Amino acid sequence: MKTVPYWLDTAPARPDRTAAEIDGSTDIAVVGAGLTGLSAAVHLARKGAQVTVLEQETVGWGASGRNGGMCTTGLAIGFRTAVARYGIPTAKAFYLAYNDAIDTVEKLTVEEGIDCDFARTGKLNLAAKPAHYENLARTHEALAELIGYETELIPRHKLGSEIGSGYYHGAMADPQGAGLHVGKFVRGLADAAERLGVRIHEKAPVTKAKRLRGTQHDLTTPAGTLRADKVLVATSGYTSSPFRWLRNRIVPVGSFIIVTEPLEQHVVDELMPTRRMASDSRNILYYFRITPDNRLLFGGRARFAMSNPQSDLKSGHILRKGMVSVFPQLAGVGIDYCWGGLVDLSLDQMVHAGERDGLFYSVGYSGHGVQMSTHMGRQMAEVLDGRPEANPWRGMHFPHVPGHYFGPPWFLPLAGAYYRALDVIK
Ligand SMILES: Cc1cc2nc3c(=O)[nH]c(=O)nc-3n(C[C@H](O)[C@H](O)[C@H](O)COP(=O)(O)OP(=O)(O)OC[C@H]3O[C@@H](n4cnc5c(N)ncnc54)[C@H](O)[C@@H]3O)c2cc1C
């Protein structure tokens, strides 16, 4: 079994972009070569800006190369919670921003010629308990009545057309959801950025950001210092101390994935005949899909823990049990990949983007970032170009995580116990 992300292992290899020496100046520095940073770089370069990307590891090393490759509709908090919190017009705008975001991904793949198996298979929300199906039915009705948005409700007795499992109690399907090979996508974005003249420096951690005046900063790395007129911080769940204000507003939570060996076509047709992107209704949820080469990818927040090699393997073990409880047919199937990554949860599970102390940022995707990080890269390119109204999340209060000042988040096991208890009760 390989303990590297399947996506990066099966994407075409890229050149080594290790920074030899960094100096001089740039119009815009982007910190982080994930989907946010690379999408921003592409869109800024298209406008004629000189852009330099600084990445502490390699392109796609963060969550962008480690996720489920699911571009799904809907907010992390769900539509009805958004209506209760923000009112119908704002909830509608926030909800539909995710559809715009999927369109942004699709458009980029076409415009930049990125061959990454993008497919509008649709998304499946699965009810883990009978009461959860009632909730899905209420969401289905609210979407139709309040904003005229069509989804399909699938009762348990019809679920066989979507999934070969007796584990769930019904589902809500949204045809707008899509899947892609995210390793090919993130590496393709880096290639597109370079074609547009962007400089990408790997193994270039920003250890210090010194504000000179306005939005101008000196960014220190072990390979030298770069002066940037504007800086976009796109570091998500991997945000560290040079960006302390942001770091103290993000809880980095491990999410883990296993991928089976390739399955026979008839097995795939039995497990997931429609090949939709699926996730269930628990707080500590499972999400799964078929990969472009017919494997089952099965993920979840198996443990409330950080991702590291030991943690990933422990989680992989738990996930395998979970996979077999959902799909007993897979009891004898081999697992070829197991890995983990960090999700950037914000306290209100909303995206937060804007400018603070002269630094631009977009973070807080809360597990729904494949489409939204790509979209926010595009929107932040507009913001950096002087159009703050392009930011769909502007003006939102970004709450500080209480007690999170230094080091890794000590409270993760407590949060895990809380959400596990909720899953038992509700
Ligand atoms: C296991 C897992 C499964 C997921 N599944 C899905 C899914 O199916 N669908 C979905 O919509 N979302 C999913 N997500 C979330 C999604 O992957 C992220 O929201 C998205 O990739 C964030 O992209 P990003 O570019 O903002 O951050 P990242 O991809 O995390 O990139 C941040 C980069 O910043 C770099 N960095 C950090 N600090 C510095 C520094 N000081 N100097 C230089 N570089 C630095 C890091 O090395 C990293 O490469 C998942 C996440 C995980 C972890």
The ligand as an ORCA input file, in Angstrom:
! r2SCAN-3c Opt
* xyz 0 1
  C      -8.408     14.643      2.702
  C      -9.140     15.825      2.133
  C     -10.252     15.604      1.325
  C     -10.930     16.700      0.759
  N     -11.933     16.449     -0.139
  C     -12.543     17.485     -0.763
  C     -13.479     17.243     -1.788
  O     -13.689     16.117     -2.229
  N     -14.157     18.313     -2.301
  C     -13.883     19.582     -1.897
  O     -14.533     20.512     -2.394
  N     -12.912     19.851     -0.974
  C     -12.229     18.839     -0.419
  N     -11.216     19.092      0.463
  C     -10.816     20.492      0.708
  C      -9.958     21.056     -0.442
  O      -8.984     20.126     -0.820
  C      -9.293     22.364      0.015
  O     -10.276     23.243      0.495
  C      -8.533     23.072     -1.108
  O      -7.680     22.196     -1.776
  C      -7.741     24.249     -0.533
  O      -6.877     24.717     -1.524
  P      -5.816     25.841     -1.146
  O      -5.042     26.105     -2.381
  O      -6.499     26.980     -0.499
  O      -4.911     25.187     -0.021
  P      -3.815     24.003     -0.098
  O      -4.014     23.127     -1.262
  O      -3.784     23.366      1.252
  O      -2.479     24.776     -0.369
  C      -1.834     25.571      0.602
  C      -0.352     25.518      0.280
  O       0.312     26.520      1.037
  C       1.602     26.047      1.313
  N       2.140     26.849      2.418
  C       1.658     26.959      3.674
  N       2.406     27.825      4.395
  C       3.378     28.275      3.560
  C       4.455     29.184      3.726
  N       4.693     29.805      4.907
  N       5.270     29.416      2.671
  C       5.069     28.810      1.464
  N       4.052     27.912      1.265
  C       3.210     27.666      2.306
  C       1.369     24.586      1.659
  O       2.550     23.818      1.525
  C       0.287     24.195      0.650
  O       0.822     23.577     -0.514
  C     -10.519     18.034      1.057
  C      -9.411     18.250      1.884
  C      -8.713     17.162      2.403
  C      -7.511     17.414      3.257
*
